[in-house]
Amino acid sequence: MDVSVIGVPIFFGSDKKGTEYGPKKLRQKNIIDILNKSGHTTYDAGDIHVLNIPEDEKYTFNSHMKYLKPILDANRNLAHQVYSSLCAHSFPLTIGGDHSIGLGSLSGTSKYNGNIAVIWLDAHGDINTDKTSPSGNVHGMPLSAAMGFGYDKLSNLYYKGPKVKPENVFILGARSLDEGEQNLLKEQDISVYSTEDIHVMGIKNIMAKIYLKLKKNKIQSLHLSFDIDVLNPQLVPGTGTPVKKGINVTEVKYILKYLMETGLVKSMDMVELNPKLDQDDKTSNLCIDLLSWTFQHLK
């Protein structure tokens, strides 16, 4: 399969410097060659341009959301790059960068694939809005915006209207949810499985349950958004918003293999690698290992 690797060197969504170096670090770790060795023809599509905005202007574009304009611009361009890759029958792998870029990649794939589902692997729900976010950090808002909730310039990014229906959203590994997020989960009956759920129910049972719902909802295209903070913090010191009691490597590899072998996954993100916080490249090495594993099973 053809694979297009798209970098987004941005930290504005998290407001913590370092994630902008994630794409460069993965390239230094030979991500292109490694994906080629997994049996794919891999193209480096370069980096999405990110406007350079000084810290003292972070609220210039919106009083509740930091760095809004460069985030919107980068995501709009990312959406079109993802859409263009799919039009060329190439699988888009977006490497970040913080998780605000999940809105752009998701928007691009939904424009091409229509009725999609989303697997959101994350310690957080990322379903805050400008009204509920305690921090104003947009990396906590992409999934709500993709469902059509919150600030209109985010929810209508790339094309007007929701990109994914709440019944087709599945959040895995969440264990840090703000009050506004909990309310939205309940109101929209969104499928969310915490780390505790995974350990009690078993990852095999959860994935089988998700797959049955995907088939029931007649989903043929799935977007996988992988925030590395879903893992135990000791495994990924190089990430900016760690949360205790994450999932382990065995569990995440099962999820990745299971999803890829369904043949439904049409696009993917890996986000929140922060090389500035990493220890002896422990996190970036694990990211490379997990991406290699994932694309070995891509159908």
N, C-alpha and C positions, 0 to 999 in steps of 0.2 A: 504494500500500500504506500502511496505517497503521503508524506507527513510534512507540514509546514510549521516550523518553529518560529513563534512570534514573541519577541521580548517587549516588556513594558517596564522601563526603569523608573518607577514612581514610588514615592513614600508619602505623598500628600494625603492619601486616604487614611493612613494610620497616624500621621503627624509624628512619626518616629523615624529619624534618618537611618538609612542602612538598607532598606528593601530595594532601593533604586539600583543597588549593586548586584541583586540576585541574578538577573539575566547574564551579566558578564561573568559571574562566578560559575554558572552552569556551563557556559561556553568554554571557559578555561578548563573545566572538568571533562571536556570533549563530549558534550551531550549529543552533538550531531553525529559523530562517529559511532557512539554507543547505540543510537537509534538505528543507524544503518546496519550495525551488526545484529540488531534484533530482527532483521529481515525486511526493512522498509527503505524506500528511497526518500531520504530526508533533505529538505531544503531549509536553509537559514533565511527566513524572510526579514531579518533585521529587527530593529527596535522601532516601536511607535514613538514619535516625537512627543516630549513632555515639556511644556512651557516652564521656564525657570522663574518662579515667583518667590521673592524674599519673605522671610518669616513674618515680618511686621505688616505684610499685606495679606495674611491668610484669611482675614474676614472682610476683605475689600469687596468681594463678589456676593457674599451672603453673610448676614449677621449670626446665623445659627450653624452654618456648615463651613468648615475650613477648606480653603483652596478650591472652591467650587469650579471656577472656570477651567483651570488646567485639568481637573479630573474629568469634567464633561468633554473637553476637547480630545483628551487622550482616549476616552472610552468610545467616543463617536468614531474616531479613526480606527480604533481596534475593532469595533463592530464591523466596519466595512472591510477590513483586512481579513477577518474571520469569514465573513460572507463570501468574499472573493476567493478565498482558499477553497471553500466548499463548492463554489461554482466551477472551480478547476479540478474538482474531485480529489482534493488533497485534505487530509485530516489536520485541522488546526490545533496545535498544542501551544497554548499561551503560557509563558513563564513570567512571573512577576518578581518584584513589584508586590504591593499590598493588595488586599482582596477587593478594593473598590473596582478593580479591573474585571471582576466577575460579571458586572453589569454589561460591559461592552462585549465580552466574548459570548455571553448568553444571548444578547440582542442580535448579534450577527448570525448565530446558529439558528435562532428561532425564525428569523426572516427567511432563511433558506429552507429549513426543515418543517416549518409550520407548527403543528401540535406536538410540542416536545415535553419531556420530563427532565427534571434536574435532580441529581444527587449532590448534596452539599455536605462534604466532609469537613467538619469544622468544630472547634471547641465552643464556638459562638453561633448564634442564630443568624446574625447579619440581617435582621429584619426590623431594625429601628427605622424611624423616619426623622425628618428634621424636627418634628414635634416631640418625639419621645427620646431621642438620643441624649444621654447625659454628657457626652464628650464633644459632640459636633464632628466626630471623625466619620467620614463617608464610607470607610471600609466596613462599618457596621450597618450599612444601609442598602447594599446592592441587591440583595435577594427580595426585600420588600418592594424596592423600585421595580424590579423585574416582574413582580406580580401586579403592579399597577398602583401601589400604595405610596403615599408621601409626596414629596416635592415634584411638581409636574415636569420640570426640565430633566429630572432623573428618570421618572416613570415613562416619559415619552422620548427617551433617548433613541436616536437612529430612525425610529418610526413610531408613530403615535399608537398608544395602547399597550396593554399588558403583553409580556413576552412569554409568560408561562402561567398556567392556571394553578391556584393553590393546591388543588387535589393531585397535581402532578409534581409536587415538591416533596422531597425526602431529605431531611436533615439528619446526619449521622454523627454521633460523638459529641453533641452539644452538652455542655455542662456549666455554661456561664450565660445566663439569659436575663436581660433587664426586664423590668416590670411591663414596659410597653410591648416588648417582644412576646412575653408570656400571654398577654392579652390578645395579641394578633394571632398567635398560634391557636388559642382556644376559639376565637371568633371564626377563624377560617378552617378549623379542623385540619391543620397541617400535620403531616406525619413527621414526628421527631422522635429519635431514639438516642437517649443519653448513653454515656459510657456504662452507667449502671444497668441500663436496659440491655446493652450488648452482653454484659457479663452474666446477667440473670437469665435472659432469654436465649442467649447463644447467637453468635453472628450468623451461623448457618440458617437458623430459623428465621432471623430477621431478614436476611437477603432473600430467602424463599418467599417470605410474605410480601416484600417489596416487588419482587418479580411478578407475583400473581396480580398485584394491583396494576402494574404496568401493562400486563396483558389485558386485564379487564378494561382499562382505560384506552386500549388500542394504541399504545405508544410504540412508535417505530424509530424514534430518534431520542437519544438521551445525551444530555450535557453533564459532564463530570467536573465538579469544581472542588479541588483538593487543597485545603489550607493545612499546612504542615503542623499547625498547633493542635490539630486533632489528636496527635500523638502525645505520649507521656513526655513532660518537659525535659526529663533527663536525657531523652533520646534526641531532642532537637533544641539545644541551647541557643541556636542561632535563629530565634524568632522573637518578635516583639511583644506578643501578648500571651504568654504561657499560662496554662490553667492546669492545676493538679489533677491527677487521676484520669489521664488520657488512655487511649487504646494503645496496644502494643504493635510491634512490627508484624507479627503473625496474623493478627486480626486485620490490619490494614492491607496486607498482601492478599488475604482471602477476599476482601471486598473488591480490590482492584482486579484480581484474576476473574472473580465471578462476573463482574460487570462487563469486562472486556470480552469474555467468552459468550455473553448473550448476543453479541453482534449489534447491539443497540447503540453503543456509545459512538457518537459522531464528532465530538469535540471535547476538549479537556483544558483545564487550567491547573497549574501548580503555583501557589502563591505563598507570600509571607516569609520567604527565606531572607534573613538579614545577616549577611556575612560579617558585618561590624560586631555583631553579638556572638558570633560562632566561636567555638573552641576547637582549635586544630582541625578545622574543616569537617568536624563531626556531622554537622547538619547537612552541609552541601554534599558530602559523600553519601549520606543516607538518601537524599533527594535523587541523586544519580542512580543509586541502586533501585529505588522504587520506580523510577521512570523506566529503567531498563526492564524490570520485572513486568511492568504494566504493558509495555509495547511488545514484549514477547508473546503476550496473550491477546493482542488486538486482532480482531477479525473484521 
